[in-house]
Amino acid sequence: AGVLGMVFKNLATKYLDDKTKQAIAKIVVQGVEQAYKELHGEDKLNQALSMFSELLAEKGIKASDFEMRVLLEAAVGEFNKVFDSGTFGD
């Protein structure tokens, strides 16, 4: 029962960490788009990665550079979809 409890706890923690990472990625993308309009491409990505890494560290959540890039790209895709659909701010 103890081992099963630990497995469940680890799975729950991973699930919550993944949801938190996704939420933080969305916040970072919105923040970078708002605050760093003059940045483009790799410069904007580097700023986002720096912010994302710092926010995750504050929460005690670990993520690889690759994982952070994937999560940020997914958040950018969602962000752009909102603007492309014309529903943002309606």
Secondary structure as GFF3:
##gff-version 3
##sequence-region A 1 90
A	DSSP	alpha_helix	2	35	.	.	.	ID=ss1
A	DSSP	alpha_helix	41	59	.	.	.	ID=ss2
A	DSSP	alpha_helix	65	85	.	.	.	ID=ss3
###
